[in-house]
Amino acid sequence: MRESSLVAAADAVRAAAERRAHRRRLAIQLETTAALVATRRDELAELERVLGVEQSDVRRLEDLSLTKIWATLRGETADRLAVERAEADAASLAVSAAQARLDSAVADDARVRREHDALRGADRSYAEALAAYEAAILATGGHHAAALTEIASQLGTAEAHQGEVSEAVNAMRAARSALDAALAKLDSAGGWSTYDTFFGGGLVGDMVKHSRINDATEAFRKVNRALERLSVELADIGGSTIDGVELSDTLAVFDVLFDNIVSDWMVRDRISQAQTRAKDLHRRLSRLSDELGTETAQIAARITELQRRREEILTTT
């Protein structure tokens, strides 16, 4: 009966320690999500400013103005207007993408805040569990109170950390999966771009190329969303980088890559640059996968050892 009371009290301490550790990690996560929301708001504001400028340029060429008169005299009104409209369209797409990024960041921040608020009494529960455990030890006359309390606390912290690392692993796998899919679409776009550039793809080839480019652009937007989620999860376990490169520097690399296309050569060059960046990111995610795998194994070994020590103490009490 005495051993059963000690086990129940120790389990209560472990569960309370896990909830407390989880809330503290969520507090760190909230700092990251709040900062990301602020960054996304600033980004959207800047892109909306650029869109306003581009739309103003279009209106100046469409309306009777000195700019339009000068362009007409030089015989380039149509070309100038087409370029300005393309740039305005690109700016509009960039604003839409930025709004989507902001919406995603706000949703993540709200999710983390709800989880954090739900654990508001974690510190109090932990203190109460420790007090109850100490009372049980005193009531049974056990002499291993300090060791068991420390082990229970360490188990709770380790298991909470194990859960957070598992979430980071899942986010990393989602990012790699999204990147693999995007790379495949980008390779297809690159093939059609080469065909169109060097072999005169014609109207059909040009249409297929642009369709593949749109597919790749959308796929890389999904990569960005996965990277944003990964950055939040890495911050939750005390990590904010992939092999020394800030994730925040990577987040917007692939957004709206191919808007406002001027020539086949420019398209081909942009695709090549995107492939280089994407392959580099793939290598860094692979290294991160190895690091998280090592950390997962270390945590599992730590939990096993703590459980062994706890069992040893309890079975000899």
Salt bridges, closest charged atoms under 4 A:
ASP11 OD1 - ARG310 NH2 2.74
GLU18 OE1 - ARG14 NH1 3.71
GLU43 OE2 - ARG40 NH1 3.51
GLU43 OE1 - ARG101 NE 2.72
GLU46 OE2 - ARG49 NH2 2.69
ASP57 OD1 - ARG60 NH2 2.07
GLU62 OE2 - ARG85 NH2 2.89
GLU76 OE1 - ARG74 NH2 3.98
GLU76 OE2 - ARG80 NH1 3.72
ASP108 OD1 - ARG111 NH2 3.65
ASP109 OD2 - ARG113 NH2 3.39
GLU115 OE1 - HIS22 NE2 3.83
GLU115 OE2 - ARG111 NH1 3.32
ASP117 OD1 - HIS116 ND1 3.70
ASP117 OD1 - ARG120 NH2 3.78
ASP123 OD1 - ARG24 NH2 3.92
GLU128 OE2 - ARG124 NE 3.89
GLU159 OE1 - ARG14 NH1 3.06
GLU164 OE2 - HIS22 ND1 2.49
ASP180 OD1 - HIS282 NE2 2.76
ASP196 OD2 - LYS209 NZ 2.87
ASP206 OD1 - LYS209 NZ 3.42
ASP206 OD1 - HIS210 ND1 3.60
GLU218 OE1 - ARG221 NH1 3.46
GLU228 OE2 - ARG40 NH2 2.78
GLU228 OE1 - ARG225 NE 3.69
GLU233 OE2 - ARG229 NE 3.04
ASP243 OD2 - ARG287 NH2 2.84
ASP255 OD2 - ARG101 NH1 2.23
ASP255 OD2 - ARG225 NH2 3.93
ASP264 OD1 - LYS209 NZ 2.86
ASP280 OD1 - ARG283 NH2 3.74
ASP280 OD2 - ARG284 NE 3.01
GLU295 OE2 - HIS161 NE2 2.85
GLU305 OE2 - ARG308 NH2 2.82
GLU312 OE1 - ARG308 NH1 3.24
